[in-house]
Amino acid sequence: QAHLAESGGGLVQPGGSLRLACAASGFSLDYYAIGWFRQVPGKGLEGVSSISKSDGPTYYIDSVKGRFTISRDNNRNTVYLQMNNLKPEDTAVYSCAIGLYGGEHPSGYDYWGQGTQVTVSS
């Protein structure tokens, strides 16, 4: 059974850093595009970052460009989101997703993790 498990969230002060990980089981990440999404109460899913199949092009939402970096390690079957210089507005539940088509819209993904909480506060 396909399964994604996020980890690495937590409470951090503004300006701090976190590294989120998304470990896949039941399938290989080699065949899929990968995306990171976030959600806050009262708002829908926001596409934060994505990476194409075969280490292809990446996407970042404007508000995180220069601060976040997405990467994949196919040998470990894991995708990462390095988040630097975190801001209070980054506070959200972050979820990873896998899909054959990918992109910045959630309709391009087939499998979703349960999410990990990121809280940025003084």
Backbone hydrogen bonds, N-H to C=O, Kabsch-Sander energy under -0.5 kcal/mol:
donor,donor_aa,acceptor,acceptor_aa,energy
3,H,25,S,-2.2
5,A,23,A,-2.0
7,S,21,A,-2.0
10,G,117,Q,-0.8
12,V,119,T,-2.6
15,G,86,L,-3.1
16,G,13,Q,-2.3
18,L,83,M,-2.2
20,L,81,L,-2.6
21,A,7,S,-2.5
22,C,79,V,-2.5
23,A,5,A,-2.4
24,A,77,N,-2.4
25,S,3,H,-2.4
31,Y,28,S,-1.1
32,Y,29,L,-1.5
33,A,99,G,-3.0
34,I,51,I,-2.4
35,G,97,A,-2.4
36,W,49,S,-3.3
37,F,95,S,-3.1
38,R,46,E,-2.0
39,Q,93,V,-1.7
43,K,40,V,-2.0
46,E,38,R,-2.5
48,V,36,W,-2.6
48,V,46,E,-0.6
49,S,36,W,-1.6
50,S,59,Y,-1.7
51,I,34,I,-2.6
52,S,57,P,-2.0
55,D,52,S,-0.6
56,G,52,S,-0.6
56,G,53,K,-0.6
59,Y,50,S,-2.4
61,I,48,V,-2.3
64,V,61,I,-1.9
65,K,61,I,-0.8
65,K,62,D,-0.9
67,R,64,V,-2.3
68,F,64,V,-2.2
69,T,82,Q,-2.1
71,S,80,Y,-1.8
73,D,78,T,-3.0
76,R,73,D,-0.5
77,N,73,D,-0.7
78,T,73,D,-1.9
79,V,22,C,-2.2
80,Y,71,S,-2.8
81,L,20,L,-2.3
82,Q,69,T,-2.8
83,M,18,L,-3.2
83,M,81,L,-0.5
84,N,67,R,-2.0
84,N,82,Q,-0.5
85,N,15,G,-0.6
86,L,16,G,-2.5
90,D,87,K,-2.3
91,T,88,P,-1.8
92,A,118,V,-1.8
93,V,39,Q,-2.3
94,Y,92,A,-0.6
94,Y,116,T,-2.8
95,S,37,F,-2.9
97,A,35,G,-2.3
98,I,111,Y,-2.5
99,G,33,A,-2.1
101,Y,108,G,-0.8
102,G,108,G,-2.5
108,G,105,H,-1.9
109,Y,106,P,-1.7
110,D,98,I,-3.0
111,Y,98,I,-2.3
113,G,96,C,-2.4
116,T,94,Y,-2.2
118,V,92,A,-2.6
119,T,10,G,-2.7
121,S,12,V,-1.9
121,S,119,T,-0.6
